[in-house]
Amino acid sequence: MSGRSLLGILARDGRLKLAAFGLAVFLWVLVRVGNPGQRDLLIPVEIRLDDPGWVVLSDPDPDTVRVYFRGPQNEIFRITGFDLISVTVPITEMSEEEMVIQLQPGWVSVDGYRGVQVEDIVPDVISVRLDRRSTRTIPVRVSTRGGLPEHLALGGDLSLTPDFVEVSGPASLVETLDTLDIVPVDLSDVDGPARVGTVVDTVGMGPVTVKPYVVTLRIPAEESIERVFTGVRVITYPVAGTGPIQVFPENVRVTVTGARSRVFAMDPDILRAVVPSDALLDLGEVEDRRVPIRVEGVPSYVSVLLSVDTVSVRRIGL
């Protein structure tokens, strides 16, 4: 056989083999596309309540299930975990007890995936706990952390706007609430009088809603100043059976520190150092006793420093 004849035969065989391979690939693709395929994904379980007077206490148990899909391969492999597919469980009959619910394939939406069906759900049973919804108006409490910078002091009370909020949620929780806290505000960040926005702290409270959720904390911070009062008289109040009392020293120096408006408003005439009455009980006739003193006439949010912490007292003979 000549070389040219051999080459011709090989060429014809190559074309036949290539055609056969192409036909095999076409038939394989046709079979793969035409035959149903399967796929399974972990899908979240969502609860849909038809009655707004009830609330779900916690996530269903379990809160995810494995769903098995069946359908054309070119459709079924389009389904991914990013498609927001869920098992949406409608609840029309409410119960305060734990409910056990059989999952239905029809609760999984496969709209948009032609020919795809839900073949199985594992597990196919979940449990859900419900409670009646309660709504109350509850006071909100100030909560802070840290302290004001050294050059500042409070000129009054911290206050919230609003200081009451409407709380709605499970009756078993809402009915036990007396107050709510705000997420603590850091006072060390304050550089003067301020209004700071924060939110009501609902961490760990479960399915509750708060209106309004955002509140404003008013911080009446002012420049902190110091003022010294000298010659503040030390006094004692009468104690039955004790008689007149002599005090030494008779006068002390009082240094106050606080917000400028409060310190300047102080009246020196009402400022006095006082010996507590209980410190004079059973004072002997010749006894010389060292007792503590306290300062009266100082407004709130103002701190006091005395030149001495204690004084000597003795009874004056009649």
Contacts in CASP RR format, 6 or more apart in sequence:
PFRMAT RR
TARGET T0000
AUTHOR 0000-0000-0000
METHOD contacts of the structure
MODEL  1
MSGRSLLGILARDGRLKLAAFGLAVFLWVLVRVGNPGQRDLLIPVEIRLD
DPGWVVLSDPDPDTVRVYFRGPQNEIFRITGFDLISVTVPITEMSEEEMV
IQLQPGWVSVDGYRGVQVEDIVPDVISVRLDRRSTRTIPVRVSTRGGLPE
HLALGGDLSLTPDFVEVSGPASLVETLDTLDIVPVDLSDVDGPARVGTVV
DTVGMGPVTVKPYVVTLRIPAEESIERVFTGVRVITYPVAGTGPIQVFPE
NVRVTVTGARSRVFAMDPDILRAVVPSDALLDLGEVEDRRVPIRVEGVPS
YVSVLLSVDTVSVRRIGL
32 73 0 8 1.000
33 72 0 8 1.000
33 73 0 8 1.000
33 74 0 8 1.000
34 72 0 8 1.000
34 73 0 8 1.000
35 73 0 8 1.000
36 70 0 8 1.000
36 71 0 8 1.000
36 72 0 8 1.000
36 73 0 8 1.000
37 70 0 8 1.000
37 71 0 8 1.000
37 72 0 8 1.000
37 73 0 8 1.000
37 76 0 8 1.000
38 68 0 8 1.000
38 69 0 8 1.000
38 70 0 8 1.000
38 71 0 8 1.000
38 76 0 8 1.000
38 119 0 8 1.000
39 68 0 8 1.000
39 69 0 8 1.000
39 76 0 8 1.000
39 77 0 8 1.000
39 79 0 8 1.000
40 66 0 8 1.000
40 67 0 8 1.000
40 68 0 8 1.000
40 69 0 8 1.000
41 66 0 8 1.000
41 67 0 8 1.000
41 69 0 8 1.000
41 79 0 8 1.000
41 80 0 8 1.000
41 81 0 8 1.000
41 85 0 8 1.000
42 64 0 8 1.000
42 65 0 8 1.000
42 66 0 8 1.000
42 67 0 8 1.000
43 64 0 8 1.000
43 65 0 8 1.000
43 66 0 8 1.000
43 67 0 8 1.000
43 85 0 8 1.000
43 86 0 8 1.000
43 87 0 8 1.000
43 108 0 8 1.000
44 63 0 8 1.000
44 64 0 8 1.000
44 86 0 8 1.000
44 87 0 8 1.000
45 60 0 8 1.000
45 62 0 8 1.000
45 63 0 8 1.000
45 64 0 8 1.000
45 65 0 8 1.000
45 86 0 8 1.000
45 87 0 8 1.000
45 89 0 8 1.000
45 103 0 8 1.000
45 126 0 8 1.000
46 86 0 8 1.000
46 87 0 8 1.000
46 88 0 8 1.000
46 89 0 8 1.000
47 56 0 8 1.000
47 60 0 8 1.000
47 89 0 8 1.000
47 91 0 8 1.000
47 128 0 8 1.000
48 88 0 8 1.000
48 89 0 8 1.000
48 90 0 8 1.000
48 91 0 8 1.000
49 55 0 8 1.000
49 56 0 8 1.000
49 91 0 8 1.000
49 94 0 8 1.000
49 130 0 8 1.000
50 90 0 8 1.000
50 91 0 8 1.000
50 92 0 8 1.000
51 92 0 8 1.000
51 94 0 8 1.000
52 133 0 8 1.000
53 132 0 8 1.000
53 133 0 8 1.000
54 94 0 8 1.000
54 130 0 8 1.000
54 131 0 8 1.000
54 132 0 8 1.000
54 133 0 8 1.000
55 130 0 8 1.000
55 131 0 8 1.000
55 132 0 8 1.000
55 133 0 8 1.000
55 169 0 8 1.000
55 170 0 8 1.000
55 207 0 8 1.000
56 128 0 8 1.000
56 129 0 8 1.000
56 130 0 8 1.000
56 207 0 8 1.000
57 129 0 8 1.000
57 130 0 8 1.000
57 131 0 8 1.000
57 170 0 8 1.000
57 172 0 8 1.000
57 206 0 8 1.000
57 207 0 8 1.000
58 129 0 8 1.000
58 206 0 8 1.000
58 207 0 8 1.000
60 89 0 8 1.000
60 126 0 8 1.000
60 127 0 8 1.000
60 128 0 8 1.000
61 126 0 8 1.000
61 127 0 8 1.000
61 128 0 8 1.000
62 123 0 8 1.000
62 126 0 8 1.000
65 87 0 8 1.000
65 103 0 8 1.000
65 121 0 8 1.000
65 122 0 8 1.000
65 123 0 8 1.000
65 124 0 8 1.000
65 126 0 8 1.000
66 121 0 8 1.000
66 122 0 8 1.000
67 85 0 8 1.000
67 87 0 8 1.000
67 108 0 8 1.000
67 118 0 8 1.000
67 120 0 8 1.000
67 121 0 8 1.000
68 118 0 8 1.000
68 119 0 8 1.000
68 120 0 8 1.000
68 121 0 8 1.000
68 122 0 8 1.000
69 76 0 8 1.000
69 79 0 8 1.000
69 110 0 8 1.000
69 116 0 8 1.000
69 117 0 8 1.000
69 118 0 8 1.000
69 119 0 8 1.000
70 76 0 8 1.000
70 116 0 8 1.000
70 117 0 8 1.000
70 118 0 8 1.000
70 119 0 8 1.000
71 115 0 8 1.000
71 116 0 8 1.000
71 117 0 8 1.000
72 114 0 8 1.000
72 115 0 8 1.000
72 116 0 8 1.000
75 113 0 8 1.000
75 114 0 8 1.000
75 115 0 8 1.000
75 116 0 8 1.000
76 113 0 8 1.000
76 116 0 8 1.000
78 113 0 8 1.000
79 85 0 8 1.000
79 110 0 8 1.000
79 113 0 8 1.000
79 116 0 8 1.000
85 108 0 8 1.000
85 109 0 8 1.000
85 110 0 8 1.000
86 108 0 8 1.000
86 109 0 8 1.000
87 103 0 8 1.000
87 107 0 8 1.000
87 108 0 8 1.000
87 121 0 8 1.000
88 107 0 8 1.000
88 108 0 8 1.000
88 109 0 8 1.000
89 101 0 8 1.000
89 103 0 8 1.000
89 107 0 8 1.000
89 126 0 8 1.000
89 128 0 8 1.000
90 107 0 8 1.000
91 99 0 8 1.000
91 101 0 8 1.000
91 128 0 8 1.000
91 130 0 8 1.000
94 130 0 8 1.000
95 130 0 8 1.000
96 130 0 8 1.000
96 131 0 8 1.000
96 132 0 8 1.000
98 127 0 8 1.000
98 128 0 8 1.000
98 129 0 8 1.000
99 127 0 8 1.000
99 128 0 8 1.000
99 129 0 8 1.000
99 130 0 8 1.000
100 125 0 8 1.000
100 126 0 8 1.000
100 127 0 8 1.000
101 125 0 8 1.000
101 126 0 8 1.000
101 127 0 8 1.000
101 128 0 8 1.000
102 124 0 8 1.000
102 125 0 8 1.000
103 121 0 8 1.000
103 124 0 8 1.000
103 125 0 8 1.000
103 126 0 8 1.000
105 117 0 8 1.000
105 118 0 8 1.000
105 119 0 8 1.000
105 120 0 8 1.000
105 121 0 8 1.000
106 118 0 8 1.000
108 118 0 8 1.000
108 121 0 8 1.000
110 116 0 8 1.000
110 117 0 8 1.000
110 118 0 8 1.000
131 169 0 8 1.000
131 170 0 8 1.000
131 171 0 8 1.000
131 172 0 8 1.000
132 170 0 8 1.000
132 171 0 8 1.000
133 168 0 8 1.000
133 169 0 8 1.000
133 170 0 8 1.000
133 171 0 8 1.000
134 168 0 8 1.000
134 169 0 8 1.000
134 170 0 8 1.000
134 171 0 8 1.000
134 174 0 8 1.000
134 175 0 8 1.000
135 166 0 8 1.000
135 167 0 8 1.000
135 168 0 8 1.000
135 169 0 8 1.000
135 174 0 8 1.000
136 166 0 8 1.000
136 167 0 8 1.000
136 174 0 8 1.000
136 175 0 8 1.000
136 177 0 8 1.000
137 164 0 8 1.000
137 165 0 8 1.000
137 166 0 8 1.000
137 167 0 8 1.000
138 164 0 8 1.000
138 165 0 8 1.000
138 166 0 8 1.000
138 167 0 8 1.000
138 177 0 8 1.000
138 178 0 8 1.000
138 179 0 8 1.000
138 180 0 8 1.000
139 163 0 8 1.000
139 164 0 8 1.000
139 178 0 8 1.000
139 179 0 8 1.000
139 180 0 8 1.000
140 160 0 8 1.000
140 162 0 8 1.000
140 163 0 8 1.000
140 164 0 8 1.000
140 165 0 8 1.000
140 179 0 8 1.000
140 180 0 8 1.000
140 181 0 8 1.000
140 182 0 8 1.000
140 200 0 8 1.000
140 215 0 8 1.000
141 179 0 8 1.000
141 180 0 8 1.000
141 181 0 8 1.000
141 182 0 8 1.000
142 158 0 8 1.000
142 159 0 8 1.000
142 160 0 8 1.000
142 182 0 8 1.000
142 217 0 8 1.000
143 181 0 8 1.000
143 182 0 8 1.000
143 183 0 8 1.000
143 184 0 8 1.000
143 185 0 8 1.000
143 201 0 8 1.000
144 158 0 8 1.000
144 184 0 8 1.000
144 185 0 8 1.000
144 186 0 8 1.000
144 187 0 8 1.000
144 217 0 8 1.000
145 184 0 8 1.000
145 185 0 8 1.000
145 186 0 8 1.000
145 187 0 8 1.000
146 186 0 8 1.000
146 187 0 8 1.000
146 188 0 8 1.000
147 187 0 8 1.000
147 188 0 8 1.000
148 154 0 8 1.000
148 187 0 8 1.000
148 188 0 8 1.000
148 190 0 8 1.000
148 221 0 8 1.000
149 188 0 8 1.000
149 190 0 8 1.000
149 191 0 8 1.000
150 224 0 8 1.000
151 223 0 8 1.000
151 224 0 8 1.000
152 190 0 8 1.000
152 191 0 8 1.000
152 192 0 8 1.000
152 221 0 8 1.000
152 222 0 8 1.000
152 223 0 8 1.000
152 224 0 8 1.000
153 221 0 8 1.000
153 222 0 8 1.000
153 223 0 8 1.000
153 224 0 8 1.000
153 257 0 8 1.000
153 258 0 8 1.000
153 259 0 8 1.000
153 262 0 8 1.000
153 301 0 8 1.000
154 219 0 8 1.000
154 220 0 8 1.000
154 221 0 8 1.000
154 222 0 8 1.000
154 259 0 8 1.000
154 301 0 8 1.000
155 220 0 8 1.000
155 221 0 8 1.000
155 222 0 8 1.000
155 258 0 8 1.000
155 259 0 8 1.000
155 261 0 8 1.000
155 262 0 8 1.000
155 301 0 8 1.000
156 220 0 8 1.000
156 259 0 8 1.000
156 262 0 8 1.000
156 300 0 8 1.000
156 301 0 8 1.000
157 220 0 8 1.000
158 217 0 8 1.000
158 218 0 8 1.000
158 219 0 8 1.000
158 220 0 8 1.000
159 217 0 8 1.000
159 218 0 8 1.000
160 182 0 8 1.000
160 215 0 8 1.000
160 216 0 8 1.000
160 217 0 8 1.000
160 218 0 8 1.000
161 215 0 8 1.000
161 216 0 8 1.000
161 218 0 8 1.000
162 212 0 8 1.000
162 215 0 8 1.000
163 215 0 8 1.000
165 180 0 8 1.000
165 200 0 8 1.000
165 210 0 8 1.000
165 211 0 8 1.000
165 212 0 8 1.000
165 213 0 8 1.000
165 215 0 8 1.000
166 210 0 8 1.000
166 211 0 8 1.000
167 174 0 8 1.000
167 177 0 8 1.000
167 180 0 8 1.000
167 208 0 8 1.000
167 209 0 8 1.000
167 210 0 8 1.000
168 174 0 8 1.000
168 208 0 8 1.000
168 209 0 8 1.000
168 210 0 8 1.000
168 211 0 8 1.000
169 207 0 8 1.000
169 208 0 8 1.000
169 209 0 8 1.000
170 206 0 8 1.000
170 207 0 8 1.000
170 208 0 8 1.000
173 205 0 8 1.000
173 206 0 8 1.000
173 208 0 8 1.000
174 208 0 8 1.000
180 200 0 8 1.000
180 201 0 8 1.000
180 202 0 8 1.000
180 210 0 8 1.000
181 200 0 8 1.000
181 201 0 8 1.000
182 198 0 8 1.000
182 199 0 8 1.000
182 200 0 8 1.000
182 201 0 8 1.000
182 215 0 8 1.000
182 217 0 8 1.000
183 198 0 8 1.000
183 199 0 8 1.000
183 200 0 8 1.000
183 201 0 8 1.000
185 196 0 8 1.000
185 197 0 8 1.000
185 198 0 8 1.000
185 217 0 8 1.000
185 219 0 8 1.000
187 219 0 8 1.000
190 196 0 8 1.000
190 219 0 8 1.000
190 221 0 8 1.000
192 219 0 8 1.000
192 221 0 8 1.000
192 222 0 8 1.000
193 219 0 8 1.000
193 220 0 8 1.000
193 221 0 8 1.000
193 222 0 8 1.000
194 218 0 8 1.000
194 219 0 8 1.000
194 221 0 8 1.000
195 216 0 8 1.000
195 217 0 8 1.000
195 218 0 8 1.000
195 219 0 8 1.000
196 216 0 8 1.000
196 217 0 8 1.000
196 219 0 8 1.000
197 214 0 8 1.000
197 215 0 8 1.000
197 216 0 8 1.000
197 217 0 8 1.000
198 214 0 8 1.000
198 215 0 8 1.000
198 216 0 8 1.000
198 217 0 8 1.000
199 213 0 8 1.000
199 214 0 8 1.000
199 215 0 8 1.000
200 210 0 8 1.000
200 213 0 8 1.000
200 215 0 8 1.000
202 208 0 8 1.000
202 210 0 8 1.000
220 259 0 8 1.000
221 259 0 8 1.000
222 259 0 8 1.000
222 260 0 8 1.000
222 261 0 8 1.000
223 259 0 8 1.000
223 260 0 8 1.000
224 257 0 8 1.000
224 258 0 8 1.000
224 259 0 8 1.000
224 260 0 8 1.000
225 257 0 8 1.000
225 258 0 8 1.000
225 259 0 8 1.000
225 260 0 8 1.000
225 263 0 8 1.000
225 264 0 8 1.000
226 255 0 8 1.000
226 256 0 8 1.000
226 257 0 8 1.000
226 258 0 8 1.000
226 263 0 8 1.000
227 255 0 8 1.000
227 256 0 8 1.000
227 257 0 8 1.000
227 263 0 8 1.000
227 264 0 8 1.000
227 266 0 8 1.000
228 253 0 8 1.000
228 254 0 8 1.000
228 255 0 8 1.000
228 256 0 8 1.000
229 253 0 8 1.000
229 254 0 8 1.000
229 255 0 8 1.000
229 256 0 8 1.000
229 268 0 8 1.000
229 271 0 8 1.000
230 251 0 8 1.000
230 253 0 8 1.000
231 251 0 8 1.000
231 252 0 8 1.000
231 253 0 8 1.000
232 251 0 8 1.000
232 252 0 8 1.000
232 253 0 8 1.000
232 254 0 8 1.000
232 271 0 8 1.000
232 272 0 8 1.000
232 273 0 8 1.000
232 295 0 8 1.000
233 250 0 8 1.000
233 251 0 8 1.000
233 272 0 8 1.000
233 273 0 8 1.000
234 247 0 8 1.000
234 249 0 8 1.000
234 250 0 8 1.000
234 251 0 8 1.000
234 252 0 8 1.000
234 272 0 8 1.000
234 273 0 8 1.000
234 274 0 8 1.000
234 275 0 8 1.000
234 293 0 8 1.000
234 311 0 8 1.000
235 247 0 8 1.000
235 272 0 8 1.000
235 273 0 8 1.000
235 274 0 8 1.000
235 275 0 8 1.000
236 245 0 8 1.000
236 247 0 8 1.000
236 274 0 8 1.000
236 275 0 8 1.000
236 277 0 8 1.000
236 280 0 8 1.000
236 313 0 8 1.000
237 274 0 8 1.000
237 275 0 8 1.000
237 277 0 8 1.000
239 245 0 8 1.000
239 277 0 8 1.000
239 280 0 8 1.000
239 281 0 8 1.000
239 283 0 8 1.000
242 280 0 8 1.000
242 281 0 8 1.000
242 283 0 8 1.000
242 315 0 8 1.000
243 315 0 8 1.000
243 316 0 8 1.000
243 318 0 8 1.000
244 315 0 8 1.000
244 316 0 8 1.000
244 317 0 8 1.000
244 318 0 8 1.000
245 275 0 8 1.000
245 280 0 8 1.000
245 283 0 8 1.000
245 313 0 8 1.000
245 314 0 8 1.000
245 315 0 8 1.000
245 316 0 8 1.000
246 313 0 8 1.000
246 314 0 8 1.000
246 315 0 8 1.000
246 316 0 8 1.000
247 275 0 8 1.000
247 311 0 8 1.000
247 312 0 8 1.000
247 313 0 8 1.000
248 311 0 8 1.000
248 312 0 8 1.000
248 313 0 8 1.000
249 308 0 8 1.000
249 311 0 8 1.000
252 273 0 8 1.000
252 293 0 8 1.000
252 306 0 8 1.000
252 307 0 8 1.000
252 308 0 8 1.000
252 311 0 8 1.000
253 306 0 8 1.000
253 307 0 8 1.000
254 271 0 8 1.000
254 273 0 8 1.000
254 295 0 8 1.000
254 304 0 8 1.000
254 305 0 8 1.000
254 306 0 8 1.000
254 307 0 8 1.000
255 304 0 8 1.000
255 305 0 8 1.000
255 306 0 8 1.000
255 307 0 8 1.000
256 263 0 8 1.000
256 266 0 8 1.000
256 298 0 8 1.000
256 302 0 8 1.000
256 303 0 8 1.000
256 304 0 8 1.000
256 305 0 8 1.000
257 263 0 8 1.000
257 302 0 8 1.000
257 303 0 8 1.000
257 305 0 8 1.000
258 301 0 8 1.000
258 302 0 8 1.000
258 303 0 8 1.000
259 301 0 8 1.000
259 302 0 8 1.000
262 299 0 8 1.000
262 301 0 8 1.000
262 302 0 8 1.000
263 302 0 8 1.000
265 299 0 8 1.000
266 297 0 8 1.000
266 298 0 8 1.000
266 299 0 8 1.000
266 302 0 8 1.000
267 297 0 8 1.000
270 296 0 8 1.000
270 297 0 8 1.000
271 295 0 8 1.000
271 296 0 8 1.000
271 297 0 8 1.000
271 298 0 8 1.000
272 295 0 8 1.000
272 296 0 8 1.000
272 297 0 8 1.000
273 293 0 8 1.000
273 294 0 8 1.000
273 295 0 8 1.000
273 296 0 8 1.000
273 306 0 8 1.000
273 311 0 8 1.000
274 293 0 8 1.000
274 294 0 8 1.000
274 295 0 8 1.000
274 296 0 8 1.000
275 291 0 8 1.000
275 292 0 8 1.000
275 293 0 8 1.000
275 311 0 8 1.000
275 313 0 8 1.000
276 291 0 8 1.000
276 292 0 8 1.000
276 293 0 8 1.000
276 294 0 8 1.000
279 289 0 8 1.000
279 291 0 8 1.000
279 292 0 8 1.000
279 313 0 8 1.000
280 289 0 8 1.000
280 291 0 8 1.000
280 313 0 8 1.000
283 289 0 8 1.000
283 313 0 8 1.000
283 314 0 8 1.000
283 315 0 8 1.000
284 315 0 8 1.000
285 315 0 8 1.000
285 317 0 8 1.000
286 314 0 8 1.000
286 315 0 8 1.000
287 314 0 8 1.000
287 315 0 8 1.000
288 312 0 8 1.000
288 313 0 8 1.000
288 314 0 8 1.000
289 312 0 8 1.000
289 313 0 8 1.000
289 314 0 8 1.000
290 310 0 8 1.000
290 311 0 8 1.000
290 312 0 8 1.000
291 310 0 8 1.000
291 311 0 8 1.000
291 312 0 8 1.000
291 313 0 8 1.000
292 309 0 8 1.000
292 310 0 8 1.000
293 306 0 8 1.000
293 308 0 8 1.000
293 309 0 8 1.000
293 310 0 8 1.000
293 311 0 8 1.000
295 304 0 8 1.000
295 306 0 8 1.000
298 304 0 8 1.000
END
